[in-house]
């Protein structure tokens, strides 16, 4: 591909070369649709550059089922490490002829009156009849404004920049956020012998295994990953719930914050303020721990019902009993004793370069299964785009295949392309429920 894209035209341009964009390319290639994939960095960049050294998937390898490329390794029940994930994506690119241009950033997207899309990039402007935005929801690392009040003596890093315990100065560490990233980073530091202080939010947890199988395997067999968003009465709330925390580390296990506390980790409620060199916390620690456990036990309840209904032979298993309870609700922490803060506070979107009115008042793309109100413009790779599996290795294929059908229908004047008014549209929050609402600036 020429370095200069200026004046180039393609029937379809896919912006983003992660698992979503590559899946879209595979489906378009199979359908014989001429297209181009633009990737800002290189394939696997997000996994390679925004994950810590011990990072691994929390879903089993057998769920890695990109279109035409199911997992073929020797450990289907294991959990890919960061470098294995990058290698999986690189091997995927080699498995078919991806029309991929790496190292090019899309800087502007607009539409002419005749419907043609104009895509400004760092290598010139190209045009397309249709565009798929596969840039994902996790684009801009977020930190709260109160981070500005952290004493200068304390090093601050966002979870996307955290790599290992040795990266941080010696001393105690405050981790803010208990979504998947926050809990796993807290564990990483804890296992390295660091004293960890953890601000606990309301994110739910899930057990790694139950009654002889990985919980993911049970949920997959029960159809949870394929359940459509419109099957839920509270679909808007479902779409924006935090992910359950668990880990695939060392073969997979629960993340039990109560067990960490019993081993010396200090737990607090959600962070509410930082003033005078001290961090203040809400008194919701017990509530948040109980809530996370309740979700995990509720999932086990549904598995029990499924086992009984289907007549499945599975071993009985005793239910979880809390191993620690907070004696009080510590409301303050003197940051003079803290060497570093890790902000596991999620990511935001940056769609300012898209000059097409397909967003709600808070910046979330309005769509139905990725199809927007602008004919020929699509989104792919959003969490809960249509199912729980959307955006994941296990579900992005179905979303990409659906959009490929829509793209073909639009190319030939078919009537299947549609946008359903009233589709839930809200700001997609981070999966890190980290801070009391009243402190958000």
N, C-alpha and C positions, 0 to 999 in steps of 0.2 A: 504494500500500500504506500502510495506517495506520501511524503511528509506533509504536503500541502493539500488540505481538504477543500479549499476554496472553489466554489462552483460545482462541486460534486453533487449528484442527486441519486437517491436510492428510494425505492418504493417504501421501505421501512428502515428506520434508524432506531436502534436500541441503545439507550444511554445508561451505562452501568454494566460492568463485566464481572459482577460477583455471581453467586450461584443462581440468582434470579435471571440476570441478563443472559448468562450462558444457557440456562434452561430454555429461555425464550428463543435463543438462536438455534438450539437443537430442533425445536418444534417447527420453526420457520424453515430451516434447512430441509427437514423431512417433508414439509409441504411444498417445497420448491419455490419459496418466496425469497427473492433477492433482497438482501438487507445488509446492514453494517452495525457492528457493536463498538461503541466507544467506551473506553475504560480510562479513568483519570490517572491511575497509577499503573500497576500491573496485576494480573490475575492473582487473587489471594491476598491482596494488600491489607484489607481490613482484618483478616485473621492473622496475618504475619506481623502487622504493625500496631494493632490495638488490643492485643491479648498478652497476658503475662506468661512467664516461662513455663509454669506448670499447668497452664490452661488445658482443659479437655472438654469434649462435648458432654452434655448431661443426658443425652439420648443415645441409645445403643447404636453401634455401627450399622446394624441391619436396616436402620431407618434411613440411611444415606442412599436415597433412590432418585438421583437426578435423572431426567429423561434419557433413556437408553444407556444408563450407566449405573446399575445397582452395585452396591458394595460387593467386592469379590475378594476381600482379604481373608486372613486366617482367623480372625477374632470377631465374628459377627455380634457377639454379646458384649464385646468390650467397648471402650470409649476412646475415640481418636484424640490424640494429643494435638496441640496447635500445629506443629510441623507436619503431622500426618494429614490434617485437614487441608493445608496448603498444597501438599503433594496430590491429594485426591482431586482438587480443583485443577491443578496443572495437568494431571493425567486425563481429566475430562476434556480439556481443550485439545489434547493430542488425539482424542478418540474420534473426532470428526472435524471437518474443515470449517472452523469458526472464522468468519470474516471480521477479525478483531483488530482494532487499532488501540494500542496501549499508549499511555503517556499523553493523553489529550483530554482537556477539560472543557465541558460544555459551559459556556458563560452566558448564553442568552437563548431563549426559546420563544418564538412568536409565530403568528399565523397570518398569512396574506388573505386578502378578501376571497381569493379563489380556493381557499382551503389548504394551500401548500404551507408546510411548516418550514420555518427558517431557523437553523440551529447555528448560533455563533459559537465558535470554539477557539482554543488557543492555537489552532492551525488553520484558521479561516472559517468561512461560513459555507455550510452545505444545506441542502434542502431535502425534504422527504414528503411523501404522501401521508405516511402515518408514523407515529412516534410512540415507543414504549419507554416509560420512565421506570427504570429498575435500579434506582439509586438508594433504595432502602430508607428506613425511618431514622437511622442512627447516624447522623451526619455531623452535628456540632456538640462537643462535650459541654455539659451544663454544670455550673457551680452556682450556688446561691450567692446573693449579694453580700450576705453576712461573712463570706469568706474573706472579704476585704478587712474585716476586723480581727483576723487571726494575727497574733504577734509575729513580727518579722523574723524572730528567731526560730519559728516553726516552719519546716518545709511543707509545702502543699503540692500534692499531685492528684490528678484526676485518675479514675480507674483505667482509662484508656492509655495512660502513660505509665501505669504501674507495671513493673517487670518482675521484681523479686525482692525479698526482704533486705538483701545486701545493698540495694539501691537507696534505701532510706538511711538516714543517720542513726547511730546507736541511740537507744532510748525507747520510751513507750510511744505507741502509735494509736491515734484515734481514727477509726474507720466510720464514716457516716454513710449509712444505707445498708439495708438488708435484703435487697433483691438478689438475683443470682450472683452478680459480680461482687457485691459487698460481702456476702456470706463466704464466698469462695476465697476472696482476698483475705478476709479476717482469718479464715482457716489456714491459709498459706503462711501468714505471719505467726499465728499461734503455734503451728507445727514447727516453725523455725526457732521457737523459744522466745519470741518477742512478747512483751506485755501488751495486750490489745484492749482498748476501750472501744465498745461498739454501740453506736446509736441505732436502736432497733425500730424499724417501721412496721407497717401492717401487712407486708407481703406474706403470702401463704407459703407453706412448705408441703412437701410430699415425701413419702417414704420411698426409699430406693427399691426395696423388694417387699413382697407380701405373699404369703401362702404359696411359697415355692417358685415364684416368678418375679421378674422385674415388673414394677408397677406399670412402666411404659408398655410392656407386652400385654398386660391385662387391658389397659385403656385402648390400645390399638385394636385388640380383638373385640372389645365392646363397641367400637366404632366412634370413639370420641374424637380422634384426629380427623375424621371425615365428616363430622357433624357440621352442618352449615350454620352460619351466623343467624340466618333468618328463621331458624328453628327455635330460637330462644325468645321467650317473651320479653326479656330485658336485654335485647341484642346490643343496645348502645353501651350498657354497663359491662356486658360480657367482653365486648371488643377491646375495652380499655383497662381490663384488670391486669394486675401485676402477675408476672410469671412466678411459678412455684420454685422455691429454692431447694436444691439437691445437688449432688456432685457425682461425677464419674471417676473421680480421682482414685488411683490405686485399685481399679476394678469396680469402683462404684460403692457408695454408702450414703446413709442419711447425713444431713447437716442438722445437728441438734444443738441449738444455741444454749440450751440448758446444760448440756454436758460440757460445753466449752466453759460456761460459768463455773461449774463445779471444779473444773481444772485450772481456774484462775483468771479467765477472761472477765472483764468488767462490763456489764450490760447496763444500758440506759434506755429511756424512752426516746422519742424523736427529738432531734435537735430543734430548739426554739429560738436561741439567741446566742450571740457572743459579745460580751462587753467586759471591759476592764480586765482583759486577759483570762476571762473565765467563760466556759461554755455552759449554757443552761439547757435543760431537757424537760420534756413533758413528763407527766406522771402516768404514762400509758404503757409502761413496760410489761406489767403483768397481763394487761388486756391484749397486747400485741402477741405475746408468747402463747397465750391461751387461744387466740384466734388462729394463729398458724397451725397449732396442734389440732384444732377442731376441723380445719380444712383437710389435713392429712387423714384424720380418722374418718371423716365423711367420705373420702375417696375409698377407703377400705370398706366402709359400709356398702358402697355401690358395687365393689368387687364381690363381697359376700353374696349380695342379691343375685348377681350375674352367675356366680358359681352354682348357687342353689337352683336357679331357674333352668340352667343348661345341663344340670346333672353332672358337672365336672368333678372329677376326683382330684382334690387338692388337700395338702396337709393343713391341719388347723394351726393357728398361730396366735399367741397371746397378744393382746393389744398393748399399745405404748402406755407406759406409766411415767409421768414427769419425774425426772431425776434431780430436779432443782427448782426451788421457788424463791423469788426475790423476797428478802426480809423487809426491805423498804424500797422506795423509789428514789434513787440518787438523783438529785435535781441539778447538780452542779459539778463541774470538773475544772480544776485549775490547770490551764494550759502551760503553766511554767514547767510542769513535769512532763510535757509532751514534746517529742522531737519532730513528729510529722503527722499530718492529717491526710488521709486518703479519701477523696470525695467520690464515692460510688453513687453518684447522683444522676446518672443517666445521660441521655442525649436529646437534642432537639433537631428540628429540621431547618434547612435553609433553602427555600424555594423562591428566593427573591429573583433569581435569574429566569424564572418561568413567567412570561408576560401573557398568560392565558387565564381567564377567570374560571378556574375549576376548583377553587378552594373556599372553604367556609370562612366565617368571620374570624376564626382563630387559627387559620392557616392549614387545616387538615383537608386533604383532597377528597372531594365528594365523588363517589363512584358506586357502581354496582358490579361486584366481582372484577374490579379493576377497570371497567369501562366508564369513562367520564362523560359529562354532558357535551364535551367538544368532540365531534365526530373525528375519529382517527387518532385520538390521544388516549393512552392507557397507562395504568400503573401496575407494577408487578413487584412482589416481594414484601408487601405490607403485612405486618402481623394481623391475623384474623381478617385478611382480605376477603376470604369467603369461609374458610374453616380454621380450626385450631392448628392444622398442619400448615396453613399458608405461611410463606416466608421461611419455612424450615426445610431442611433437606428432604423430609418425608412428604411434604405437601406442595412444594412449589411446582412440581411437574404438572399436577392437575390444573393449577392456575394458569401455567404457561400454555398448556394444551387448549384450555378454554379460550384464551386470548388469541391464539393462533387461528382458531375457528372464526372468531369475531373479525380478525384482520382479513382473512380470506373472504368472508361474507361482504365486508365493506369494499374490498377491491373489486368485486364483481357485482356490486349494487344490490347485494342481498338485503333482506329485511330483518335479519336476526340481531343486528347491532342495535342496542338500546341502552338507555339510562333510566333507571327507575327513580322517580322523584320520591323524596322522603327517606332515602337511604341514610342510616345513621351517620352523622358527621360530627365529630368532636375532636378536640386537640388530643393527639396521641401522647399520653404521658410516658415518662420513662418507666422501666420495670423496677426502678429503685424507689420505693416509697420511703423517703428519707427525712422528711422535714414537716413540721406541723404547718398546716395551711396558713395560719395567721402570720407567718414570718416570710412568706413568699413576697419578694419585692415586685 
